[in-house]
Amino acid sequence: MGVVVTDAEVTLADVLALRLAMDAPLQDGTELVLRHRTTGVERDVRLGTPGARTREATLAVSLAPLELTTGRWDTYLRRGGKRSRLRSVDPGFSLDHLDAYALCRRTLAYRSYRTRNGYLALKISDAEPVAEVRAIWFREGRFEVTGLLAYTGLEDDDSRHEAMMTLDRRQSNARIRATATVQGVRFHAAVSLVDVLAADPDAGAGSGTWEPALEVEGVSTPLKLGARLDDIDGKRRRLHYPSATVDGVPIKPCYTADDELRIEVGG
């Protein structure tokens, strides 16, 4: 089957919307097959004949009823027992769309994307409320971070919410608290680097790893700071920030293997 995806998007209602370019109309009985890349579990949707146009067709598949689990799902077209992997020319990435998608409270987040080899796939992940990091910098002896609140259900408006940023050092149970600004779903937080060093003076030249989080009025649980609403995998290896030095001690931000933000102090 000569079929190529020219446009792919998961809508705000968790519907996979596809535009197809093809050599001939899809015949009755054609199925869209989703296959979990790790477990091999498959889900199929009977497509029928999507329209009379021979060169182009549009499809809409509701994902929630398929009970897909977290992970990556590859897509195929199947008819008469034969199937072929579904090619795509759509990069499948829009930061504005991801921001809008993350405004709703969800338990699962669905995203369509093009693989390195040029095929359509889905990425499904848990969608717990988080503070999505968009910018980090050191300025005037402070660590500062901005971003947006994802999957909280808060409105993207001018409403202000009381908020605090906390930094926890699990090795010693030390904690720092600093006032944060939240307007709608946008946040800004800053903490003095001197306060970070002074908060745990017995930690050997201030060395250690601090875990930042936001406590926001109207959100029941603290929000971890991380970066997941983008197309960069493996941020710990691929994103490197410049460090600041306070009293001879280096301080720098980094990410974990799960793309959560950390502040590393010391060598």
Solvent accessible surface area in square Angstrom, and as a share of the most:
residue,aa,sasa,rsa
1,M,113,0.51
2,G,38,0.37
3,V,14,0.08
4,V,47,0.27
5,V,0,0.00
6,T,55,0.32
7,D,73,0.38
8,A,8,0.06
9,E,73,0.33
10,V,5,0.03
11,T,39,0.23
12,L,90,0.45
13,A,79,0.61
14,D,22,0.11
15,V,35,0.20
16,L,0,0.00
17,A,33,0.26
18,L,4,0.02
19,R,101,0.37
20,L,1,0.00
21,A,39,0.30
22,M,7,0.03
23,D,98,0.51
24,A,59,0.45
25,P,49,0.31
26,L,6,0.03
27,Q,102,0.45
28,D,96,0.50
29,G,16,0.16
30,T,0,0.00
31,E,37,0.16
32,L,0,0.00
33,V,0,0.00
34,L,0,0.00
35,R,83,0.30
36,H,12,0.05
37,R,104,0.38
38,T,119,0.69
39,T,91,0.53
40,G,26,0.25
41,V,66,0.38
42,E,63,0.28
43,R,75,0.27
44,D,73,0.38
45,V,35,0.20
46,R,160,0.58
47,L,29,0.15
48,G,14,0.14
49,T,81,0.47
50,P,42,0.26
51,G,33,0.32
52,A,98,0.76
53,R,164,0.60
54,T,67,0.39
55,R,166,0.61
56,E,53,0.24
57,A,9,0.07
58,T,78,0.45
59,L,17,0.09
60,A,79,0.62
61,V,8,0.05
62,S,55,0.36
63,L,0,0.00
64,A,61,0.47
65,P,96,0.60
66,L,28,0.14
67,E,129,0.58
68,L,5,0.02
69,T,81,0.47
70,T,60,0.35
71,G,26,0.25
72,R,68,0.25
73,W,2,0.01
74,D,13,0.06
75,T,0,0.00
76,Y,34,0.13
77,L,2,0.01
78,R,53,0.19
79,R,106,0.39
80,G,79,0.76
81,G,71,0.68
82,K,164,0.69
83,R,96,0.35
84,S,45,0.29
85,R,78,0.29
86,L,4,0.02
87,R,119,0.43
88,S,5,0.03
89,V,88,0.50
90,D,22,0.12
91,P,86,0.54
92,G,18,0.17
93,F,84,0.35
94,S,55,0.35
95,L,73,0.36
96,D,117,0.61
97,H,41,0.18
98,L,15,0.07
99,D,21,0.11
100,A,41,0.32
101,Y,7,0.02
102,A,0,0.00
103,L,50,0.25
104,C,59,0.35
105,R,162,0.59
106,R,30,0.11
107,T,118,0.68
108,L,47,0.24
109,A,11,0.09
110,Y,16,0.06
111,R,43,0.16
112,S,5,0.03
113,Y,38,0.15
114,R,97,0.35
115,T,17,0.10
116,R,240,0.87
117,N,112,0.58
118,G,16,0.15
119,Y,40,0.15
120,L,1,0.01
121,A,0,0.00
122,L,0,0.00
123,K,56,0.24
124,I,3,0.02
125,S,43,0.28
126,D,104,0.54
127,A,2,0.02
128,E,93,0.42
129,P,39,0.25
130,V,8,0.05
131,A,0,0.00
132,E,2,0.01
133,V,9,0.05
134,R,87,0.32
135,A,40,0.31
136,I,23,0.12
137,W,78,0.27
138,F,52,0.22
139,R,112,0.41
140,E,149,0.67
141,G,43,0.41
142,R,87,0.32
143,F,1,0.00
144,E,1,0.00
145,V,0,0.00
146,T,32,0.19
147,G,9,0.09
148,L,1,0.00
149,L,0,0.00
150,A,0,0.00
151,Y,14,0.05
152,T,3,0.02
153,G,36,0.34
154,L,29,0.15
155,E,125,0.56
156,D,70,0.36
157,D,65,0.34
158,D,114,0.59
159,S,53,0.34
160,R,165,0.60
161,H,36,0.16
162,E,139,0.62
163,A,8,0.06
164,M,55,0.25
165,M,0,0.00
166,T,2,0.01
167,L,1,0.00
168,D,37,0.19
169,R,22,0.08
170,R,179,0.65
171,Q,114,0.51
172,S,50,0.33
173,N,138,0.71
174,A,16,0.12
175,R,124,0.45
176,I,15,0.08
177,R,119,0.43
178,A,18,0.14
179,T,106,0.61
180,A,7,0.06
181,T,64,0.37
182,V,2,0.01
183,Q,63,0.28
184,G,0,0.00
185,V,1,0.00
186,R,108,0.40
187,F,7,0.03
188,H,65,0.29
189,A,1,0.01
190,A,20,0.15
191,V,6,0.03
192,S,35,0.22
193,L,3,0.02
194,V,89,0.51
195,D,73,0.38
196,V,4,0.02
197,L,26,0.13
198,A,67,0.52
199,A,39,0.30
200,D,15,0.08
201,P,105,0.66
202,D,136,0.70
203,A,18,0.14
204,G,53,0.51
205,A,81,0.63
206,G,12,0.12
207,S,39,0.25
208,G,15,0.14
209,T,44,0.25
210,W,3,0.01
211,E,34,0.15
212,P,6,0.03
213,A,16,0.13
214,L,0,0.00
215,E,52,0.23
216,V,8,0.05
217,E,96,0.43
218,G,66,0.63
219,V,23,0.13
220,S,117,0.76
221,T,76,0.44
222,P,84,0.53
223,L,0,0.00
224,K,99,0.42
225,L,1,0.01
226,G,1,0.01
227,A,6,0.05
228,R,83,0.30
229,L,9,0.05
230,D,30,0.16
231,D,93,0.48
232,I,56,0.28
233,D,71,0.37
234,G,21,0.20
235,K,3,0.01
236,R,116,0.42
237,R,178,0.65
238,R,139,0.51
239,L,56,0.28
240,H,146,0.65
241,Y,62,0.24
242,P,108,0.68
243,S,62,0.40
244,A,20,0.15
245,T,94,0.54
246,V,21,0.12
247,D,133,0.69
248,G,63,0.61
249,V,20,0.12
250,P,53,0.33
251,I,0,0.00
252,K,89,0.38
253,P,4,0.03
254,C,16,0.10
255,Y,3,0.01
256,T,29,0.17
257,A,95,0.74
258,D,97,0.50
259,D,22,0.11
260,E,19,0.08
261,L,0,0.00
262,R,40,0.14
263,I,1,0.00
264,E,43,0.19
265,V,5,0.03
266,G,18,0.17
267,G,120,1.15
